[in-house]
Amino acid sequence: MDKLDILAPDPVPEEGWIPFIKLPNLGEGQSFLWGDTAKNRLRVAYFLRKGDITVFARAWFGWAAEGPPGHAHGGSILTVFDEGMGVATWVAGYLTLAASVKADFRRKIPLGTDAILEARVYNVERRKVFTEAKLYDPQHQHLFAEAQGLYVMQDADQISKQALNV
């Protein structure tokens, strides 16, 4: 099989996970990661757990996300963290933009892995929203990476103007 034939598997929720229907769209674009599962770079599908505002996701790293031979590029991992923690701020009721995202890489992620992301808001101070996230192997036995984020609250008018370059 040629690597061009390798496609992301359908994201299967774990027990108690509820799939998101759609992420908010405040501009003309769309989520950088959400959507077409036939892409060969990244596929991320988001879920919530009943009675919880922690965000879960299945993040699949395809051949076009390669960094070190046979493994996901650090930038692709950071992208998953940025969007996942941003989604966590939205689920918690905050409209934000990222100010800082920091990640610590613990082990390489093999290409083709359908990793598990867990992201949440852990503190809010005025307009600052602090987040954390972890990326595990599918069996939750190994931690691939963890991240912390600082997101700053925006009002919808600010984001709309930024989306329109006004």
Secondary structure, DSSP 8 states (H G I E B T S, - for coil): --GGG---------TTEEE-S-----SSS--SSSS-TT-SSEEEEEEEETT---EEEEEEE-GGGBSSTTBB-HHHHHHHHHHHHHHHHHHTT--EEEEEEEEEE-S--BTT-EEEEEEEEEEEETTEEEEEEEEE-TTS-SEEEEEEEEEEE--HHHHHHHHTT-
